[in-house]
Amino acid sequence: MNRSKKASIGLLFPLIFAGQYAVGQEIVNRENIYAAPKTDTVVVDKVVGIVGNKIILESAIEAQYLQAKVRNQSAGKCKIYEDMLYQKLLVTQAQIDSLEVSEKEVDAEIQNRLQGFIDQLGGLEKVEEYFNKPLAEIKEDLRDVTEDQLLSQRERNQITSDIKVSPSEVNNFYKKLPKDSLPLIDLTLEMQQIVIYPEISKKDIDEVKQRLLKIKNEVLNEGALFETKAILYSEDPGSSPKGGELGMMSRSELVPEFATAAFALKKDSISDVVKSDFGYHIIQLIDRKGERINVRHILMKPKFTFEAKTKAKQKIDTIYNGLVDKKYTFDDAAKLFSEDSKTSKNGGLVVNPYSGNAKFTVDEIYPVNYYAIKNLEAGQFSKPFETYDDKGNTVYKILYVKSKVLPHQATIETDYQDIQDMALNEKYKKAYDKWIAEKSKSTYIKIDKSYKTCPFEYDGWLHTEIKK
């Protein structure tokens, strides 16, 4: 990547005070009431806001807009802009309060977000195509904004740490709510699963290992290029077109086995065959800067034979027949037979990676999985079906609908937690508004004219703007 052409806070900050802008792409999709007013400009990397010593770039707003679309969120650019004003104010105060986030936390959050994009768009290639950037650049673009978001969350937690809501306050809040203000609760499901993997033979594994070792020998002793071999043979769709290169990464961004082998390498050296949940790799170190490395790798996966897939399907069919005949409960069957280590011990209960609990809305369920259970009621289980796990490996599953709540208007009897959250959020909002009013008076704030007509939720942004 040519970093001289890459927009970043570090590169652009000196330009603010010279009144210059970094030229970028044309801005698109400003179509709704929350969209910023159109202007004649065609630059993305214009500085459109300053809060304290933090800047807001037009390109950052565009990136957030694209990310919101991936998550099916309807956020216009004015709303994103106001969120950034608030976030930069929080970050500025967090620095004053000496709050910090570790690189490990930032890396973990980036990985979570990338996995969300991959799940939503249907693969790493689709993510790179959507953002029109390779994975390494997407990660780099996410780094600064992710660190700011984590810092701002630390500061928000400080603002609201002492705020609580009592049951009587929740009841009073509910009674005062107009009926048309009650939230519509989406269809939510809790699922359990039984997972069976087709067995890979030792012969198939040995063949993959020998192919990788042959490539290693050709690179080290016969003048072959690692990157050419990666393009030809690697089964990692994200890195293969780039010669297997992953870009600069920290240890926490890599699966443990891969990280251990990669960080033990010297420049240009190649690892022995490394096994991970994704398959088998050989790794070449390109560069290391402190605790971040750039590597190339070649990934190969042993292929399931037709017989192995048939055997796995027969196994899950037998489990299914046992469930139908009530030989065991679904909980017991998952504990006894499921080969998914993350869910088998708790009866196959699937945890939502977005929320951390077991409830899923329809758009949070992989389409093939939802199709298998969409017509089931709570207490029913699907027929066995073929799908993929989160590493892209073929699996056979049975899904059980533990609970299913149809879309409905919230009531305090059935949705107390949601009403409680609304009451608590109202208290939070009052605390945030008070905090913004206080901190914005003592913080330098500059809002670009193209955003001054936005319908801000907090009208104090313009009232407290300090004029140059």
C-alpha positions in Angstrom: 0.0 0.0 0.0 1.3 3.5 -0.9 0.9 5.2 2.4 1.6 8.7 0.9 -1.8 8.5 -0.8 -3.7 7.1 2.3 -5.8 9.6 4.2 -5.1 9.5 8.0 -5.3 11.8 10.9 -1.5 11.7 11.2 -1.0 12.9 7.7 -3.8 15.4 7.5 -3.6 17.2 10.9 -0.9 19.7 9.7 -3.1 20.7 6.8 -6.0 21.9 9.0 -4.3 25.1 10.0 -3.1 25.8 6.5 -6.7 25.6 5.3 -5.9 22.8 2.9 -7.7 19.6 2.1 -6.6 16.1 0.9 -8.3 15.2 -2.3 -10.3 11.9 -2.3 -13.3 10.3 -3.9 -16.7 11.8 -4.7 -19.3 11.5 -2.0 -22.5 9.6 -2.9 -25.9 8.6 -1.4 -26.9 11.8 0.4 -30.6 11.2 -0.1 -32.6 11.6 3.1 -33.5 14.1 5.7 -30.5 13.2 7.8 -28.1 13.5 4.9 -25.8 16.5 4.8 -26.8 19.2 2.3 -25.2 18.7 -1.1 -22.3 21.0 -2.1 -20.3 21.4 -5.2 -17.3 19.7 -3.7 -16.1 16.3 -4.8 -13.6 15.6 -2.0 -13.9 13.0 0.7 -10.9 13.8 2.8 -11.9 17.3 3.7 -11.7 18.3 7.4 -15.3 19.0 8.3 -15.1 19.4 12.1 -12.7 19.9 14.9 -13.3 19.1 18.6 -10.4 19.9 20.9 -7.4 18.5 19.1 -9.4 15.9 17.2 -10.5 16.3 13.6 -13.5 14.8 11.7 -12.8 13.9 8.1 -15.4 13.6 5.4 -13.9 10.2 4.5 -14.5 9.0 8.0 -18.2 9.9 7.7 -18.3 8.0 4.4 -16.6 5.0 5.9 -19.1 4.9 8.8 -22.0 5.3 6.4 -20.8 2.2 4.4 -20.3 0.2 7.6 -23.8 1.1 8.8 -25.2 -0.1 5.5 -23.4 -3.5 5.9 -25.2 -3.8 9.3 -28.5 -2.8 7.8 -28.6 0.4 9.9 -30.3 3.5 8.4 -27.9 6.1 9.6 -27.7 9.3 7.5 -24.6 11.4 7.3 -25.9 14.2 9.6 -26.6 11.6 12.3 -23.1 10.1 11.8 -21.6 13.6 11.9 -23.3 14.4 15.2 -22.2 11.0 16.7 -18.7 11.9 15.7 -18.9 15.3 17.4 -20.0 13.7 20.6 -17.4 10.9 20.3 -14.6 13.4 19.8 -15.7 15.4 22.8 -15.8 12.2 24.8 -12.3 11.1 23.6 -10.9 14.6 24.4 -12.2 14.4 27.9 -11.1 10.8 28.2 -7.5 11.9 27.5 -7.8 14.7 30.1 -9.1 12.0 32.6 -6.1 9.8 31.6 -8.3 6.9 30.4 -6.6 4.3 28.1 -7.4 1.3 26.0 -4.9 -1.4 25.2 -3.8 -2.4 21.7 -5.1 -5.9 22.5 -8.6 -4.5 23.1 -8.5 -2.5 19.9 -7.3 -5.6 17.9 -10.1 -7.8 19.4 -12.8 -5.2 18.6 -11.5 -4.9 15.0 -11.7 -8.6 14.6 -15.3 -8.7 16.0 -16.3 -6.0 13.5 -14.7 -7.7 10.6 -16.4 -11.0 11.5 -19.7 -9.1 11.6 -19.0 -7.7 8.1 -18.0 -11.1 6.8 -21.2 -12.7 8.2 -23.4 -10.0 6.8 -21.8 -9.8 3.3 -21.1 -13.5 2.9 -17.3 -13.8 2.9 -14.0 -11.9 3.1 -13.9 -11.3 -0.7 -17.3 -9.6 -0.5 -16.1 -7.4 2.3 -13.1 -6.3 0.3 -15.2 -5.7 -2.8 -17.8 -3.7 -0.8 -15.2 -1.4 0.7 -13.1 -1.4 -2.5 -10.0 -2.1 -0.3 -7.8 -5.1 0.7 -8.2 -6.5 4.2 -5.0 -4.8 5.5 -6.3 -1.4 4.5 -9.8 -2.0 6.0 -8.2 -3.0 9.3 -5.9 0.1 9.2 -8.9 2.4 8.5 -10.8 0.8 11.4 -7.9 1.2 13.9 -8.2 4.9 14.8 -12.0 5.0 14.9 -12.1 1.8 16.9 -9.7 3.2 19.5 -11.7 6.4 19.7 -14.9 4.5 20.1 -13.5 2.4 22.9 -12.1 5.4 24.7 -15.4 7.3 24.3 -17.2 4.2 25.8 -14.8 4.4 28.8 -15.8 8.1 29.3 -19.5 7.4 28.8 -19.3 4.7 31.5 -17.8 7.3 33.9 -20.7 9.7 33.1 -23.4 7.1 33.9 -21.6 4.9 36.4 -23.8 6.0 39.3 -27.1 6.1 37.5 -29.6 3.4 38.4 -33.4 2.9 37.9 -35.7 1.4 40.4 -38.7 -0.9 39.7 -41.1 1.9 40.7 -39.3 4.3 38.3 -39.7 1.7 35.6 -43.4 1.3 36.3 -44.0 5.1 36.4 -42.0 5.5 33.1 -44.2 2.8 31.5 -47.5 4.4 32.6 -46.5 7.8 31.2 -45.4 6.4 27.8 -47.9 7.0 25.0 -49.1 3.7 23.5 -47.7 4.6 20.1 -44.2 5.2 21.7 -43.9 1.6 22.9 -41.2 -0.2 21.0 -42.0 -3.0 18.5 -40.1 -6.0 19.6 -38.7 -8.0 16.6 -39.0 -11.7 16.2 -36.4 -13.3 18.4 -35.1 -16.8 18.7 -33.0 -18.9 21.0 -31.3 -21.9 19.3 -29.5 -25.0 20.2 -27.5 -27.1 17.8 -26.0 -30.5 17.2 -23.0 -30.4 14.8 -21.2 -33.3 13.0 -18.1 -32.8 11.0 -17.1 -35.2 8.1 -14.0 -37.0 9.2 -10.8 -36.3 7.4 -8.5 -39.3 7.0 -4.8 -39.3 8.1 -3.9 -40.0 4.4 -5.7 -36.8 3.3 -4.0 -34.8 6.0 -0.5 -36.2 5.1 -1.1 -35.4 1.4 -1.8 -31.7 2.2 1.3 -31.5 4.5 3.5 -33.0 1.8 2.2 -30.6 -0.8 3.0 -27.7 1.5 6.5 -29.0 2.4 7.2 -29.4 -1.4 6.3 -25.8 -2.0 8.5 -24.7 1.0 11.4 -26.6 -0.6 10.8 -25.1 -4.0 10.9 -21.6 -2.5 14.0 -22.2 -0.4 16.1 -24.3 -2.7 14.7 -24.0 -6.3 14.1 -20.3 -6.7 10.3 -20.4 -6.7 8.5 -17.3 -5.3 6.3 -17.8 -2.3 3.8 -15.2 -3.5 3.4 -16.9 -6.8 2.8 -20.3 -5.1 0.2 -18.6 -2.8 -1.7 -17.2 -5.8 -1.7 -20.6 -7.5 -2.4 -22.9 -4.6 -3.6 -21.1 -1.4 -7.2 -21.7 -0.4 -7.5 -18.4 1.6 -9.7 -16.3 -0.8 -8.8 -13.1 1.0 -5.0 -13.3 0.8 -4.4 -15.6 -2.2 -4.8 -12.9 -4.9 -2.3 -10.7 -3.0 0.3 -13.5 -2.9 -0.8 -14.7 0.5 0.0 -11.4 2.2 -2.0 -10.5 5.3 -0.8 -7.0 6.1 0.5 -5.8 9.5 -1.2 -7.6 12.4 -0.7 -8.1 16.1 -0.6 -11.4 17.9 -4.2 -11.1 19.1 -5.5 -10.7 15.5 -4.2 -14.1 14.6 -5.4 -17.5 15.7 -3.1 -18.8 18.5 -1.3 -21.6 16.6 -0.7 -19.3 13.6 0.5 -16.5 15.8 3.0 -18.7 17.7 4.6 -19.9 14.5 4.6 -16.5 12.7 6.2 -14.6 15.6 9.0 -17.2 15.9 10.1 -16.6 12.3 13.0 -14.5 11.1 12.6 -12.2 8.0 12.1 -14.2 4.8 12.2 -17.6 6.7 9.3 -20.1 6.2 7.6 -22.1 8.9 7.0 -25.8 9.1 3.4 -26.8 8.5 1.1 -25.2 11.0 -2.4 -26.6 11.8 -5.2 -24.2 12.7 -9.0 -24.3 12.7 -8.9 -23.1 9.2 -6.7 -25.8 7.8 -2.9 -26.3 7.3 -0.5 -23.4 6.5 3.1 -22.5 5.7 4.0 -19.0 6.7 6.7 -16.6 5.5 7.7 -13.5 7.5 7.9 -10.3 5.4 8.5 -7.7 8.1 8.2 -7.1 11.9 7.7 -3.8 13.7 7.6 -4.3 17.5 4.7 -6.5 18.3 3.1 -6.3 14.8 4.1 -8.5 11.8 3.4 -8.8 8.1 3.4 -12.3 6.8 2.5 -14.3 3.7 0.9 -17.7 4.0 -0.4 -20.6 1.9 -3.5 -22.3 3.3 -4.6 -25.8 2.2 -7.5 -27.8 3.5 -7.8 -31.6 3.3 -10.7 -32.5 1.2 -13.6 -34.6 2.5 -14.1 -37.8 0.6 -17.6 -38.7 -0.6 -17.5 -41.6 1.9 -16.6 -39.2 4.8 -19.6 -36.9 4.0 -21.9 -39.9 3.6 -20.7 -41.3 7.0 -21.3 -37.9 8.7 -24.8 -37.6 7.2 -25.6 -41.1 8.4 -24.4 -40.2 11.9 -26.6 -37.1 12.1 -29.5 -38.9 10.6 -29.2 -41.5 13.4 -29.1 -38.8 16.0 -32.2 -37.2 14.4 -34.1 -40.5 14.5 -33.2 -40.9 18.1 -34.6 -37.4 18.8 -37.8 -38.2 16.9 -38.2 -41.5 18.9 -37.5 -39.5 22.1 -34.6 -41.7 23.1 -32.9 -38.6 24.5 -33.6 -34.9 24.9 -32.0 -32.4 22.6 -29.8 -31.1 25.5 -28.5 -34.6 26.2 -28.0 -35.4 22.5 -25.9 -32.2 22.1 -23.8 -33.1 25.1 -23.4 -36.7 23.9 -22.9 -36.3 20.2 -22.2 -32.8 19.0 -18.7 -32.2 17.8 -18.8 -28.4 18.2 -16.7 -27.7 21.3 -18.1 -24.2 21.8 -21.7 -25.3 22.3 -21.8 -29.0 23.1 -21.1 -28.7 26.8 -24.1 -26.4 27.4 -26.6 -28.5 25.5 -25.8 -26.9 22.1 -27.0 -23.5 23.1 -25.7 -21.0 20.5 -24.5 -17.6 21.7 -25.1 -14.5 19.6 -21.6 -13.0 18.9 -23.2 -9.5 18.4 -24.9 -9.3 21.8 -23.2 -11.9 23.9 -26.5 -13.5 24.9 -28.5 -16.4 23.3 -31.2 -14.3 21.6 -31.1 -13.8 17.8 -33.1 -11.6 15.5 -33.7 -12.9 12.0 -31.0 -10.8 10.3 -28.4 -12.1 12.8 -28.9 -15.7 11.7 -26.9 -17.2 8.8 -29.5 -17.6 6.0 -29.1 -21.3 5.5 -29.6 -21.8 9.3 -32.7 -19.6 9.4 -34.2 -21.4 6.4 -34.0 -24.6 8.3 -36.0 -23.3 11.3 -38.2 -20.5 10.0 -41.4 -22.5 10.1 -40.7 -24.2 13.5 -42.2 -23.4 16.8 -40.5 -23.3 20.2 -39.7 -26.9 21.2 -39.3 -28.2 17.7 -36.1 -29.2 15.9 -35.1 -29.1 12.2 -34.2 -32.0 9.9 -30.5 -32.5 9.4 -29.0 -30.2 6.8 -25.6 -29.3 5.3 -24.1 -25.9 6.1 -20.8 -24.3 7.1 -19.2 -23.4 10.5 -17.6 -20.0 11.2 -14.3 -21.2 9.7 -15.9 -22.1 6.4 -15.8 -25.9 7.0 -18.6 -28.2 5.9 -20.8 -29.4 8.7 -24.1 -31.2 9.2 -26.5 -29.7 11.7 -29.7 -30.1 13.5 -31.2 -26.9 15.0 -33.6 -26.8 17.9 -35.8 -23.7 18.6 -35.5 -23.2 22.3 -37.7 -20.1 22.3 -39.5 -18.0 19.7 -41.1 -14.6 20.4 -43.2 -13.2 17.6 -43.0 -9.5 16.7 -45.2 -7.5 19.2 -45.6 -4.2 20.9 -43.8 -4.2 24.2 -45.7 -4.6 27.5 -44.3 -4.4 31.0 -45.5 -7.9 31.7 -43.6 -9.6 28.8 -40.8 -7.2 28.1 -39.8 -5.7 31.4 -36.2 -5.6 30.5 -36.8 -3.6 27.4 -39.0 -1.1 29.3 -36.3 -0.9 32.0 -33.7 -0.2 29.4 -35.9 2.6 27.9 -36.3 4.2 31.4 -32.5 3.9 32.1 -31.7 5.3 28.6 -33.9 8.3 29.4 -31.8 9.0 32.5 -28.6 8.5 30.6 -29.7 10.9 27.9 -30.4 13.6 30.5 -26.9 13.0 32.0 -25.3 13.1 28.5 -27.0 16.3 27.6 -25.9 18.0 30.8 -22.4 16.7 30.3 -22.2 18.0 26.6 -23.5 21.4 27.7 -20.8 21.7 30.3 -17.8 20.3 28.3 -18.6 22.0 25.0 -18.3 25.4 26.7 -14.7 24.8 27.5 -13.7 22.8 24.4 -12.7 24.2 20.9 -15.5 23.2 18.5 -15.5 24.0 14.8 -18.3 22.8 12.5 -18.0 23.0 8.7 -20.6 25.1 7.0 -21.8 22.1 5.0 -23.1 20.5 8.2 -24.5 23.6 10.0 -28.0 23.0 8.5 -28.2 19.4 9.9 -31.1 18.7 12.2 -28.9 17.9 15.2 -30.5 16.1 18.1 -28.5 18.3 20.5 -28.9 21.9 19.3 -26.1 23.1 21.6 -23.5 22.2 19.1 -24.0 25.3 17.1 -24.8 27.5 20.1 -21.5 26.6 21.8 -19.3 26.6 18.7 -16.3 28.8 19.4 -15.6 31.0 16.4 -12.2 31.4 15.0 
